[in-house]
Structure formats: structure tokens, C-alpha cells
Amino acid sequence: MIWKILLLSIGMMGVVAFLMSFNVIFRKKRFPNSHIGASREMAKRGISCATSQDREARQKGTAF
């Protein structure tokens, strides 16, 4: 009895994992660019990502 439940639960977890990854594996549409530097609204406000700000500070010589 335990083995039936165990195999059933492992099979169900496999099906769920496959269905959750279906879009990533089979569709050509990729993940959206969620980088702060790619956001127009953030650029309007003068906000950039920490990596870009660090790079600019190091080039200016004002890094901590």
C-alpha cells in the first residue's frame, strides 16, 4: 500500500514539474527583460541598477 502511494505521488510530482516547465522548454518566447536598466520609467526618474551605479562611480573615482 505504501509503495502505491509513493509511486503515485512521485508520478504526480513529475507531471506537475513537466507542466510547470512546459512554456520554458517548448515555446520560443523567452523571459521578459526585468533588468532595472531596461525600464523606461526607471530611466525617466534617473534610477539605474546597483551594478551600473558602481561602475560609474569607479570610473569617476568616487567609489567607497
Secondary structure, 3 states (H helix, E strand, C coil): CHHHHHHHHHHHHHHHHHHHCHHHHHCCCCCCCCCHHHCHHHHHCCCCCHHHHHHHHHHHCCCC
